[in-house]
Amino acid sequence: MSISTNIDQQKIIDALRLLKPDGRLFEIRILQGKQTISGYFTDGEKLLKELNKVSLKGANVFYTLNQIDESCYSREQHDCFRSCKVTTSDADIVAYNWMLVDLDPVRRTGISSTAAELTEAYYRGLKIAEYLRELGFSAPVMACSGNGIHLLYQVNLANNKDNISLIERCLKALAFLFSDEKVEVDTSVFNPARISKLYGTMAQKGSSTKERPHRMSRIISAPPTAEVVKKDILERLAAELPQETTTTRISKKNAFDVEDWLAHYGIRVKDIKSWKDTTKYVLEECPFDGSHKAPDSAVIKMPSGAICFKCLHNSCRGHDWRELRLKFEPDAYDDKTLADDERINEGWKQYKAYNRNRQDIAYTNAPAEQEHPEKMFETARDILSKPREERIYIKTGLVQFDKKAGGLAKGEITLVSGLRASGKSSLLSQWVLNAIDQDYTTVVYSGELKDTRFMNWMYQQAAGEDWVAESKKYEDCWFCKDEAKGKVAEWLGDRFWLYNNDFGSNFNKLAIGLNEIIKRLQADLVVLDNMSILDLSDITTDRRADKWDQQKLFVETLKNLAMVCNCHIIFVAHPRKAAGFLRLDDVGGSGSLGNLVDNALIVHRVNRDFLRGYRQDILGLPAISSKKKDEDEENGYDLGGDNCIEIVKERENGLQDLFIPLWYEKSTRRLKNSPLEKMVYGWDFDGFIGRQADEIPPF
């Protein structure tokens, strides 16, 4: 077999540029039967030159994943291949660069995968990537090793015992959640000196047959920039691995019959899977949310006898076996103290919510110790002893904002403003779709649009360019195809609720309805578009209150609602003036709205007025002259894009004056991070995969 059929030189170069940038040292190890040869390189071209000198018949080629101590470059296999006893060990690794999630189809040892087995691993990889995205991970580099699928996440961790344990626990957590009799997450690839398939080389395991052929390894997809996964996100994944101290441990003598318990309470089992002495009872639907269908929720019995419950959806994160059992057996643990404490403290938790001393918010259940004024204050030690409150972020899809701020934090409110036709409504409905795609529940008030018209716009955004058509009656007018509407509506399901405008625009009545539906649905995101449509006249009985006081009370009410109900609320406020370069002080009455909210964003239309104001007010440059536009672009004065989101205020990290350009796609009403961005929502995911056949590895 000629060398050209064993390697793809361009794929090797592309892989090294992505995984080993900036001349980073790496070892290439070639395994051929019982023989091992090794070489250390910093340059892809030198590697190719040496590879062409080696016979790769029946050989498998690997590279080191992580950062090697530079002194190893002085070993005898410097820029060449040698049969050496000394290769890279764990002690030679300075730091982790990548966490490898290796998905291996279950089969006999020493043979290649079939197309069906490899495809199963591919779809499992997509599911894991989606699950990790909800945990806060960035998009991975996805690759085909020839026989399995790799997900590569960039990390930046020193090589020490704690971090080795962290990577190991992360992989074990994924194996616990996703491994079965068809595909396994390899939990052995956590060690620092781990080698992995060099993409662009042939995987040659066993004999190459029609059913089980040798295949070329390659990178399938990669994000524009690989973002480093922060350590606290990795810890969050590692915590998904059940610990014996937090699960129900049953002795063999008093073994708990899971199947009998599930049948007794009518919890339907879709499938029973076994994997390494672990039994997974895949439920037809999640007991906490019936819209979460198989195989996303399961009761799992571990080898020790410990029993766990897990649902892969973000909204069910935190539900465990104890909570599931108590749902059907309230006296299962006979632990009344916990229930009493929760009941007693419920009023106090609401009191702690931000209420701005509102006199019309009744409170009669403060703890008895509040009779003592000194108890109103705490020391730093008191606060430090409290359990840490996890901040939950809803990703907006704005790459720069999500990267810098994390997204929209639950318990906060955001003000969105902009001149007419700047794209506010398109942006907000897109955020709603992105939230639903992350399995969050949303509630929307749209006072300006009739419900059918609002939904037509949302269908258009959710559908994407493959499911829209141009009107034959009106020029440059697009609509969602009928065959997609039903599928989108089914996908939205009970996670999307739109206010019926027939009930009027009185804010007091709306607030009562919002309070009820948010609590009933445990809604995560609420959008009010917009403040100017709402009737705020009876928000207070104080006759001295003017329009600006009413707006202030409106925001305070939303703030209280967001914190008590643990949701994120976005409201639109139109500016007082209708032209020029919009600033936050132009929004609302006294400018106090910007002080009250957690985040403030302004949506701009990138036109001549905006560019003039951006140059003068933000960059401090003269007004646009007769210079050519390409000179502005060369100097970085032209942001690009059709619209622009300005982050005026972001309380948590102090972001401001951040301008994010977006490109408007007229056929779908979408605002995209780049002209070539392809957004696919969950309702169309399987269809999208089918239509992109040439982008799927030829398994």
C-alpha positions, 0 to 999 in steps of 0.5 A, spaced: 500 500 500 502 506 497 504 512 503 499 516 499 493 511 501 495 511 508 496 519 510 492 525 507 498 530 508 493 536 508 489 533 513 495 532 518 497 539 517 490 542 518 489 538 524 496 540 527 495 547 526 488 547 530 491 542 536 498 544 536 499 552 534 505 556 535 510 551 534 508 547 540 512 541 541 509 534 540 511 527 540 509 522 534 508 515 536 507 509 530 505 503 533 506 497 528 505 490 531 510 489 536 514 495 534 514 502 536 518 508 533 517 515 536 519 522 534 519 529 537 517 535 532 515 542 532 513 543 525 508 539 521 512 540 514 518 536 518 513 531 520 511 530 513 518 529 510 520 524 516 513 520 515 514 519 508 521 515 509 517 510 514 513 504 511 506 505 514 503 499 512 499 496 518 501 502 522 497 506 527 500 513 528 498 517 534 500 524 537 501 527 544 495 531 546 498 535 552 504 540 553 510 537 553 516 539 557 521 543 552 527 539 554 524 533 551 526 536 544 533 534 546 532 526 546 535 522 540 528 522 536 529 530 535 525 531 528 526 524 526 523 517 528 527 512 532 526 505 535 526 508 542 525 506 549 524 513 552 517 516 550 513 521 553 511 519 560 506 523 565 512 526 568 514 530 562 507 533 561 507 540 563 500 542 563 493 539 560 491 542 553 485 538 551 480 534 555 479 528 550 472 524 550 473 518 546 467 514 544 468 507 542 463 503 539 462 496 543 465 490 539 470 485 539 477 487 540 482 487 534 477 489 529 475 495 525 468 498 526 462 497 522 459 503 519 453 502 523 457 502 529 461 508 527 454 512 526 452 510 533 458 513 536 457 519 532 450 521 534 452 519 541 457 525 540 452 530 538 448 528 544 454 529 549 456 535 546 449 538 546 449 536 554 456 539 555 453 546 552 448 546 557 453 545 562 457 551 560 462 548 555 464 551 549 463 547 542 468 542 541 473 540 536 469 533 533 473 528 530 473 521 527 479 516 529 477 511 524 473 507 529 470 512 534 468 519 535 473 524 539 470 530 542 476 535 544 475 540 549 480 545 550 483 546 557 488 550 561 490 545 567 497 544 570 499 537 571 498 535 578 494 530 582 488 534 583 487 536 576 488 529 574 483 527 578 478 532 575 479 530 568 478 522 570 472 524 574 469 528 568 470 522 564 467 517 569 461 522 569 460 522 562 461 514 562 455 514 567 451 518 563 452 516 556 455 509 556 451 503 554 452 496 550 453 500 544 457 505 545 462 507 551 466 513 553 473 511 554 475 513 562 482 511 561 484 517 557 485 522 563 492 521 564 497 527 562 501 523 557 495 520 553 496 519 546 491 520 540 490 518 533 493 523 529 488 525 524 489 525 517 492 518 518 489 511 517 486 507 522 488 500 521 485 495 526 485 488 524 483 486 517 480 491 512 474 488 510 468 490 506 464 490 513 469 493 517 474 497 513 480 501 515 478 508 515 482 515 514 481 519 521 480 526 520 477 532 523 469 533 522 468 540 525 471 545 529 469 552 532 472 558 529 476 559 535 476 553 541 475 557 547 478 554 554 473 551 558 474 554 565 475 549 571 469 551 575 465 548 569 469 542 569 468 541 576 460 542 575 461 536 570 465 532 575 459 533 580 454 529 575 458 523 577 454 520 583 457 519 590 456 513 595 455 518 600 449 522 596 445 516 593 441 511 596 445 505 598 442 498 599 445 492 603 444 486 599 440 483 605 435 488 604 436 489 596 431 495 593 427 492 587 427 498 582 423 494 577 417 493 582 418 500 585 417 503 578 411 498 576 408 500 583 407 507 581 406 507 574 412 510 572 413 506 565 420 504 563 422 504 555 428 500 556 433 496 560 440 497 559 446 494 562 453 496 562 459 494 567 454 491 572 450 498 572 443 497 570 439 503 567 432 503 567 430 508 561 424 512 562 418 513 557 418 520 560 421 524 566 417 524 572 418 531 573 417 534 566 413 529 561 415 533 555 422 530 556 422 523 553 426 517 552 432 516 553 433 522 556 431 520 563 433 514 567 433 510 574 440 507 575 442 502 579 450 502 581 454 495 582 454 497 590 446 497 590 446 505 590 440 508 586 440 514 582 436 518 578 438 523 572 434 527 567 439 530 562 435 536 561 437 543 564 431 544 567 431 538 571 438 538 573 438 537 581 432 532 581 435 526 584 433 519 586 431 522 593 427 527 590 423 522 585 422 517 591 419 523 595 414 525 590 411 518 590 412 516 597 412 523 601 414 519 608 419 514 604 425 517 609 421 520 615 424 526 615 419 531 617 425 536 620 427 538 613 420 539 610 418 543 617 425 547 616 423 549 608 416 551 610 418 556 616 423 559 611 419 560 605 417 566 607 424 569 610 427 567 603 421 571 599 423 577 604 430 577 602 428 578 595 429 585 593 423 589 594 425 596 594 421 597 601 415 597 597 409 598 602 404 594 597 408 588 598 405 584 604 409 580 609 407 577 615 411 571 616 418 574 618 422 569 622 421 570 630 429 572 631 427 578 627 424 581 633 431 582 635 434 588 631 441 586 631 440 579 628 438 583 621 446 584 620 451 579 619 459 578 619 463 575 613 464 569 617 456 568 617 456 569 610 461 565 608 458 559 612 452 559 607 451 554 602 454 557 595 448 559 590 449 557 583 448 562 578 444 559 572 445 563 565 441 562 559 445 563 553 443 568 548 447 566 542 451 572 542 458 569 542 461 575 545 456 577 550 455 569 552 463 568 552 464 575 557 458 575 561 456 568 561 449 569 558 443 572 562 443 570 569 437 568 573 434 572 578 436 578 574 433 583 569 435 586 563 433 593 559 433 593 551 432 599 548 433 602 541 430 606 535 425 604 531 426 598 526 433 597 529 431 590 530 429 589 538 423 584 536 427 580 532 433 579 537 428 578 543 424 572 539 431 569 537 433 569 544 427 566 546 428 560 541 435 560 544 432 559 551 427 554 549 433 550 545 437 549 551 430 547 554 428 553 558 421 555 559 419 562 556 413 567 557 412 572 552 408 579 552 408 582 546 403 588 546 404 591 539 403 584 535 397 580 534 398 573 537 398 570 530 403 575 527 408 574 532 408 567 531 409 567 524 415 571 525 417 566 530 416 560 525 420 564 520 426 565 525 425 558 528 425 555 521 431 557 518 433 558 510 431 551 508 424 552 511 422 559 508 420 561 501 419 568 498 412 570 497 409 570 490 405 576 491 410 581 495 417 582 493 422 580 498 417 578 503 418 571 506 414 566 510 415 559 513 413 553 509 406 550 512 410 543 513 415 546 518 410 550 522 406 544 526 413 541 527 416 548 530 409 548 534 410 541 537 417 543 539 416 549 542 410 545 546 409 547 554 416 551 554 413 557 550 407 561 553 405 568 549 400 573 553 393 573 550 392 581 548 385 580 549 386 581 556 388 588 555 394 592 557 393 593 565 400 592 568 397 590 575 393 585 572 399 582 567 403 582 574 398 577 577 398 573 571 405 573 570 406 571 578 402 565 577 404 562 571 412 563 572 411 559 579 406 554 576 411 553 570 417 554 574 419 559 568 426 561 566 425 567 561 420 572 561 420 577 555 416 584 556 415 588 549 414 593 551 413 598 557 410 603 553 404 599 551 403 597 558 398 601 562 402 603 568 396 608 571 394 604 577 401 601 579 401 605 585 395 609 589 400 615 590 396 621 586 403 625 587 406 619 582 408 622 575 410 618 569 417 617 571 415 614 578 410 609 575 416 607 570 421 606 576 415 602 580 414 598 574 422 596 574 422 595 581 416 590 581 420 586 575 426 586 579 422 583 585 419 578 581 425 576 578 428 574 584 423 571 588 421 566 582 428 565 580 427 567 573 430 572 568 426 578 565 427 582 559 423 588 558 423 593 552 423 601 553 423 606 548 427 612 548 425 619 549 428 621 542 427 618 535 434 620 532 441 621 533 446 616 536 442 613 542 445 613 549 442 610 556 440 616 559 435 617 553 431 611 555 426 612 560 424 619 564 430 621 569 435 616 567 434 612 573 431 606 569 439 604 567 441 604 575 435 599 577 437 594 572 442 589 572 444 589 564 442 594 559 443 593 552 442 598 546 440 595 539 443 599 533 441 599 526 448 600 522 447 606 518 450 613 517 447 616 523 450 610 527 457 610 524 457 618 525 455 617 532 460 611 533 466 615 531 465 621 534 462 619 541 465 612 542 472 613 538 473 620 539 474 621 532 472 626 527 465 625 523 465 621 517 469 624 511 470 623 504 475 618 505 473 611 502 469 606 507 475 601 506 480 605 509 475 605 515 475 598 515 482 597 515 483 602 521 478 598 525 473 604 525 467 600 521 464 595 525 461 591 520 454 588 520 447 590 519 445 591 526 449 592 532 448 590 540 451 595 545 452 592 552 451 599 556 451 596 562 453 589 565 453 589 573 456 582 574 463 583 570 462 591 569 462 590 561 460 596 558 461 600 551 462 593 548 459 593 541 457 586 537 456 587 530 450 582 527 448 580 520 441 580 518 438 575 514 432 577 511 429 571 509 429 568 516 429 575 520 435 572 524 441 576 527 447 572 526 454 573 529 457 572 522 454 572 515 456 564 514 453 562 521 448 556 520 443 556 526 439 549 527 434 549 532 432 542 536 425 541 532 430 540 525 436 537 528 435 530 525 432 533 518 438 538 518 443 532 519 440 528 513 440 534 509 448 535 510 450 528 508 456 530 505 458 533 511 457 527 515 463 522 515 462 517 510 461 511 515 
